[in-house]
Amino acid sequence: MPKREKISKWPVLPALLLAAWLPAACGDKSSEPKPVIRPVRHQIVTSIGGAPELTYSGVSKSGTEIKLSFRVGGSIRSLAVGVGDRVKTNDLIATLDDADAKLNRERVEISLAKAKVQAETAEANLKRIRALYESNNVSLSEYEAAKERDANAAAEYRAEKRSLNLIDRELAYYRLRAPMDGIITAKDVSRNENVQAGQLVVVLETGDLIEVSVGVPEQNIVRIEKGQAVRVRFPAVTNVEFRGIVNEVSFAIDAASSTYPVTVVLSDVSEKIRPGMPADVTFQLDVVNSVTVLIVPVNAVAKGLQGTYVFVVTPTEDDLGIVNKRSVEIGPLTRQGFELISGLDQGERVVTAGLDKMHDGLKVRLRQ
């Protein structure tokens, strides 16, 4: 009887292991590493209204006198001080005859009242015509004419309000007040004398006076004028902001810095301030001429061979977004950031950190 060969079970084991490994190696992709989404910090482009601001660096220096003058010309009606008199901040120094300006204000008030009535009448008429138009009782041309009359009346009313605001601001220029405590050391005019805008009236001296010299670039020097309010910060005096006014605006450019020298006098006095200290001077611009401007954070702006640019983040889902590079045109630097001339809309998001790692189409995770 032939011997029956015994078949070993062990050769089967490698085949079973191979069969189990192949699906895991070929078909299961869940073990592949997921791409890392870079988190980015961002800010939203916002707008600021009211009075815009400009900030420039300067250096403090000793000052002893302030030359005071009116911002408008006219006949001096009263002169409340004499040489040697001590004055306090906001004390009245002199006044100009403002009779003509007040008459002009009355005329504008009358015009404003008429414009208001006309605007209200035009608005009421438009509502009536609209109702008739919607019920097909007047033609489209009549409806369009009513809308035009309403728009014109509203524009005239707004113009008259602006005129009244301008006159009220100018009336304040007919009063000359002391910007700070001090002593009157000179008086160059007399009562009933006609003076021009900017003509010296009195000289005010203060023993603890500190001035700050600052250079303003050519494109913004026309926005700076004598008597303008400023805020001043000294890095050496932390967490303190000082008030001041523009005392002198040079008409000649400084060749070394290519800026126009401007002298600011501090209204606040502190023993911590010494001549030669660096300072940051913020000019508060004219409220009447101010406009609402968009602001982009300083650390969101980069400059390349083709100009300045930012990286805009467009949200896609949850806290994710797509980055795109965009060219922008920026204006003066303010305390809030750069004024934006063009390139962005309010509410858009811009990357504020890691700009060198950004590129078009990059998927990111949004962080504040």
C-alpha positions as CSV (number, residue, x, y, z in Angstrom):
1,M,0.0,0.0,0.0
2,P,1.6,3.3,-1.1
3,K,2.3,5.9,1.6
4,R,0.0,8.9,1.6
5,E,2.0,12.2,1.6
6,K,1.2,14.7,4.3
7,I,0.6,18.2,3.0
8,S,2.0,20.9,5.3
9,K,-0.4,23.8,6.2
10,W,2.4,26.3,6.7
11,P,3.0,27.2,3.0
12,V,-0.5,28.6,2.8
13,L,0.1,31.2,5.5
14,P,2.3,33.6,3.3
15,A,-0.4,33.6,0.6
16,L,-3.1,34.5,3.1
17,L,-1.0,37.4,4.5
18,L,-0.3,38.7,1.0
19,A,-4.0,38.6,0.2
20,A,-4.8,40.5,3.3
21,W,-2.1,43.1,2.7
22,L,-3.0,43.9,-1.0
23,P,-6.4,45.5,-0.4
24,A,-5.0,47.6,2.4
25,A,-2.1,48.8,0.3
26,C,-4.0,49.4,-2.9
27,G,-7.5,50.3,-2.0
28,D,-7.5,52.1,1.4
29,K,-6.6,55.7,0.8
30,S,-7.9,56.9,4.2
31,S,-4.4,56.5,5.7
32,E,-3.0,59.1,3.3
33,P,-2.0,62.3,5.2
34,K,-4.4,65.2,4.7
35,P,-3.0,68.5,3.4
36,V,-2.2,71.1,6.1
37,I,-4.3,74.3,5.8
38,R,-2.3,77.3,7.0
39,P,-4.0,79.6,9.6
40,V,-3.7,83.3,8.8
41,R,-4.4,86.4,10.8
42,H,-6.6,89.0,9.1
43,Q,-8.5,92.2,9.6
44,I,-11.6,93.7,7.9
45,V,-11.2,96.9,5.8
46,T,-13.1,99.6,7.7
47,S,-13.9,103.2,7.2
48,I,-13.4,106.3,9.4
49,G,-15.3,109.5,9.3
50,G,-15.2,112.8,10.9
51,A,-11.8,114.5,10.9
52,P,-9.1,112.5,9.2
53,E,-5.6,112.5,10.7
54,L,-2.0,112.6,9.6
55,T,0.9,111.4,11.8
56,Y,4.6,112.4,11.4
57,S,7.7,112.1,13.5
58,G,9.3,115.2,15.1
59,V,11.7,116.4,17.8
60,S,10.9,118.5,20.9
61,K,12.7,121.8,21.5
62,S,12.5,124.7,23.9
63,G,10.1,127.5,23.1
64,T,9.4,130.8,24.8
65,E,6.7,132.7,22.8
66,I,3.6,132.3,20.7
67,K,2.6,134.9,18.1
68,L,-1.1,135.1,18.1
69,S,-3.2,136.4,15.1
70,F,-6.7,136.2,13.6
71,R,-7.5,133.7,10.9
72,V,-9.6,136.3,9.2
73,G,-9.2,140.0,8.6
74,G,-11.4,142.9,10.0
75,S,-11.6,145.7,12.4
76,I,-10.6,145.1,16.0
77,R,-13.7,145.6,18.2
78,S,-12.2,144.8,21.6
79,L,-8.7,144.2,23.0
80,A,-9.0,142.5,26.4
81,V,-5.3,142.3,27.4
82,G,-2.3,144.6,27.8
83,V,1.5,144.0,28.0
84,G,2.3,142.2,31.2
85,D,-1.1,140.6,31.7
86,R,-1.3,137.0,32.7
87,V,-3.8,134.9,30.9
88,K,-5.2,131.4,31.3
89,T,-6.0,128.9,28.5
90,N,-9.0,129.9,26.5
91,D,-9.0,133.5,27.9
92,L,-10.4,136.0,25.4
93,I,-7.6,138.1,23.9
94,A,-9.3,140.2,21.3
95,T,-12.4,140.2,19.0
96,L,-13.1,141.5,15.5
97,D,-16.3,143.3,14.3
98,D,-18.5,140.4,13.2
99,A,-21.7,142.4,12.3
100,D,-21.4,141.7,8.6
101,A,-20.8,138.0,9.3
102,K,-23.8,137.8,11.5
103,L,-26.0,139.5,8.9
104,N,-24.8,136.9,6.4
105,R,-25.6,134.2,8.8
106,E,-29.2,135.5,9.1
107,R,-29.6,135.5,5.3
108,V,-28.4,131.9,5.1
109,E,-30.8,130.9,7.9
110,I,-33.7,132.4,5.9
111,S,-32.5,130.6,2.8
112,L,-32.1,127.4,4.8
113,A,-35.7,127.7,6.1
114,K,-37.0,128.2,2.5
115,A,-35.0,125.3,1.2
116,K,-36.4,123.1,4.0
117,V,-40.0,124.0,3.1
118,Q,-39.3,123.3,-0.6
119,A,-37.7,120.0,0.2
120,E,-40.6,118.9,2.4
121,T,-43.1,120.0,-0.3
122,A,-41.2,118.2,-3.1
123,E,-41.1,115.1,-1.0
124,A,-44.8,115.1,-0.2
125,N,-45.6,115.8,-3.9
126,L,-43.4,112.9,-4.9
127,K,-45.3,110.5,-2.6
128,R,-48.6,111.7,-4.1
129,I,-47.4,111.3,-7.7
130,R,-45.9,107.9,-6.9
131,A,-49.3,106.7,-5.6
132,L,-51.0,108.0,-8.7
133,Y,-48.4,106.5,-11.0
134,E,-48.7,103.1,-9.4
135,S,-52.5,103.2,-10.0
136,N,-51.9,104.3,-13.7
137,N,-53.4,107.8,-13.2
138,V,-50.3,109.8,-14.2
139,S,-47.7,109.2,-16.9
140,L,-44.1,108.0,-16.4
141,S,-42.8,111.4,-17.4
142,E,-44.8,113.2,-14.7
143,Y,-43.5,110.7,-12.1
144,E,-39.9,111.2,-13.3
145,A,-40.3,115.0,-13.1
146,A,-41.5,114.7,-9.6
147,K,-38.5,112.6,-8.6
148,E,-36.2,115.2,-10.2
149,R,-37.9,118.1,-8.3
150,D,-37.5,116.1,-5.0
151,A,-33.9,115.4,-5.6
152,N,-33.1,119.0,-6.5
153,A,-34.9,120.4,-3.5
154,A,-33.1,117.9,-1.2
155,A,-29.7,118.9,-2.7
156,E,-30.5,122.6,-2.2
157,Y,-31.4,122.0,1.4
158,R,-28.2,120.1,2.1
159,A,-26.1,122.9,0.4
160,E,-27.8,125.5,2.6
161,K,-27.0,123.5,5.7
162,R,-23.4,123.3,4.7
163,S,-23.2,127.0,4.1
164,L,-24.6,127.6,7.6
165,N,-22.0,125.3,9.1
166,L,-19.2,127.2,7.3
167,I,-20.5,130.5,8.6
168,D,-20.7,129.3,12.1
169,R,-17.1,128.1,11.9
170,E,-15.9,131.4,10.5
171,L,-17.7,133.3,13.2
172,A,-15.4,131.5,15.7
173,Y,-12.5,133.0,13.9
174,Y,-13.6,136.5,15.0
175,R,-12.5,135.7,18.5
176,L,-8.9,135.3,19.5
177,R,-8.3,133.2,22.6
178,A,-5.2,132.2,24.6
179,P,-4.1,128.7,23.6
180,M,-2.4,128.2,27.0
181,D,-1.3,129.9,30.2
182,G,1.3,132.7,29.9
183,I,2.1,136.4,29.9
184,I,1.4,138.9,27.2
185,T,4.9,140.3,26.3
186,A,3.9,142.4,23.2
187,K,0.9,144.0,21.7
188,D,1.1,145.2,18.1
189,V,-2.5,146.4,17.5
190,S,-5.0,148.8,18.9
191,R,-8.8,148.9,19.2
192,N,-10.7,149.8,15.9
193,E,-7.5,149.1,13.9
194,N,-8.0,147.1,10.7
195,V,-5.9,143.9,10.6
196,Q,-5.3,141.3,8.0
197,A,-5.5,137.5,8.4
198,G,-2.3,136.3,10.0
199,Q,-1.2,139.8,11.2
200,L,0.5,139.7,14.6
201,V,-1.9,140.8,17.4
202,V,-0.1,139.9,20.6
203,V,2.9,137.7,21.7
204,L,2.2,135.2,24.5
205,E,5.2,133.9,26.5
206,T,5.3,130.9,28.8
207,G,8.2,129.9,30.8
208,D,7.6,126.1,30.5
209,L,6.8,126.2,26.8
210,I,7.8,123.1,24.8
211,E,7.7,123.1,21.0
212,V,8.0,120.1,18.6
213,S,9.5,120.5,15.1
214,V,8.1,118.2,12.5
215,G,8.6,117.8,8.8
216,V,5.5,117.5,6.6
217,P,5.7,116.1,3.0
218,E,4.8,118.3,0.1
219,Q,1.6,116.4,-0.7
220,N,0.1,117.2,2.7
221,I,1.5,120.6,3.7
222,V,-1.5,122.4,2.2
223,R,-3.7,120.5,4.7
224,I,-1.7,122.0,7.7
225,E,-2.5,125.5,8.9
226,K,-1.7,127.7,11.8
227,G,-3.9,127.2,14.9
228,Q,-4.7,123.6,13.9
229,A,-5.1,121.1,16.8
230,V,-2.7,118.3,17.2
231,R,-2.0,115.4,19.5
232,V,1.6,114.5,20.5
233,R,3.1,111.3,22.0
234,F,6.6,110.8,23.3
235,P,8.0,107.3,23.3
236,A,9.9,108.2,26.5
237,V,6.6,109.2,28.2
238,T,4.5,106.1,27.9
239,N,0.7,106.0,28.0
240,V,0.4,109.8,27.9
241,E,-0.9,112.0,25.1
242,F,-0.3,115.7,25.0
243,R,-2.4,118.4,23.3
244,G,-1.0,121.2,21.2
245,I,-1.5,123.6,18.3
246,V,0.3,124.5,15.1
247,N,2.3,127.7,15.7
248,E,4.3,128.0,12.5
249,V,4.1,126.5,9.0
250,S,7.1,127.2,6.8
251,F,6.7,128.3,3.2
252,A,10.2,127.0,2.3
253,I,11.1,123.4,2.0
254,D,14.0,121.9,3.9
255,A,16.4,120.6,1.3
256,A,17.9,118.0,3.6
257,S,14.7,116.2,4.4
258,S,12.5,117.3,1.4
259,T,9.8,118.3,3.9
260,Y,8.2,121.5,5.1
261,P,9.1,122.4,8.7
262,V,6.1,122.8,11.0
263,T,6.3,124.0,14.6
264,V,3.9,122.7,17.2
265,V,3.4,124.2,20.6
266,L,2.3,121.9,23.5
267,S,-0.7,123.0,25.5
268,D,0.1,120.5,28.2
269,V,3.3,120.9,30.3
270,S,5.1,118.1,31.9
271,E,8.5,117.9,33.7
272,K,9.1,114.6,31.9
273,I,9.5,116.3,28.5
274,R,13.0,117.5,27.6
275,P,14.3,119.2,24.5
276,G,15.6,116.7,21.9
277,M,13.1,114.0,22.6
278,P,11.5,112.2,19.6
279,A,7.8,112.6,19.2
280,D,4.9,111.5,17.1
281,V,2.6,114.4,16.0
282,T,-0.9,113.7,14.9
283,F,-2.6,116.5,13.0
284,Q,-6.4,116.7,13.2
285,L,-7.6,117.9,9.9
286,D,-10.5,120.2,9.1
287,V,-13.8,118.6,10.0
288,V,-15.7,120.6,7.3
289,N,-13.5,119.3,4.5
290,S,-13.3,115.8,5.9
291,V,-14.6,112.7,4.0
292,T,-15.2,109.2,5.0
293,V,-12.1,107.1,4.0
294,L,-11.2,103.4,4.0
295,I,-8.4,102.3,6.3
296,V,-6.1,99.3,5.6
297,P,-3.8,98.0,8.4
298,V,-0.2,98.9,8.1
299,N,1.0,95.3,8.5
300,A,-1.4,94.2,5.6
301,V,0.5,96.3,3.0
302,A,3.5,95.1,1.2
303,K,5.6,96.7,-1.6
304,G,7.0,94.9,-4.7
305,L,8.4,95.8,-8.1
306,Q,5.0,96.6,-9.4
307,G,3.9,98.7,-6.5
308,T,2.0,98.2,-3.2
309,Y,-0.3,95.2,-2.7
310,V,-2.3,93.2,-0.2
311,F,-3.6,89.6,0.1
312,V,-7.4,89.5,0.1
313,V,-9.1,86.6,1.8
314,T,-12.4,85.5,0.4
315,P,-14.4,83.3,2.9
316,T,-15.6,80.0,1.4
317,E,-16.9,77.7,4.2
318,D,-16.9,77.8,8.0
319,D,-13.6,79.4,8.9
320,L,-11.8,78.7,5.6
321,G,-11.0,81.1,2.8
322,I,-9.0,81.6,-0.4
323,V,-6.2,84.1,-0.7
324,N,-5.7,86.4,-3.7
325,K,-3.0,89.0,-4.3
326,R,-4.4,92.5,-5.2
327,S,-2.7,95.8,-6.1
328,V,-3.8,98.8,-4.0
329,E,-3.1,102.5,-3.9
330,I,-2.5,103.9,-0.5
331,G,-2.6,107.5,0.9
332,P,-1.3,109.1,4.1
333,L,-0.5,107.1,7.2
334,T,-2.9,107.7,10.1
335,R,-3.1,106.2,13.6
336,Q,-5.5,103.6,12.4
337,G,-3.5,102.6,9.3
338,F,-3.0,103.7,5.7
339,E,-5.8,105.7,4.0
340,L,-6.9,103.7,1.0
341,I,-7.2,105.4,-2.3
342,S,-8.2,102.4,-4.5
343,G,-8.1,98.7,-4.7
344,L,-10.4,97.5,-1.8
345,D,-14.0,97.8,-0.7
346,Q,-15.2,98.2,2.8
347,G,-15.8,94.9,4.6
348,E,-13.2,92.9,2.6
349,R,-10.7,90.9,4.6
350,V,-6.9,91.3,4.3
351,V,-4.1,89.1,5.6
352,T,-2.0,90.9,8.3
353,A,0.8,88.4,9.0
354,G,3.0,86.0,7.1
355,L,2.6,87.9,3.8
356,D,5.8,86.3,2.4
357,K,4.1,82.9,2.6
358,M,0.9,83.9,0.7
359,H,0.2,83.3,-3.0
360,D,-2.8,83.3,-5.3
361,G,-5.3,80.5,-4.7
362,L,-3.9,79.4,-1.3
363,K,-6.5,77.9,1.0
364,V,-6.2,79.2,4.5
365,R,-8.0,79.0,7.9
366,L,-9.2,82.4,9.2
367,R,-7.9,83.7,12.5
368,Q,-8.5,87.1,14.1
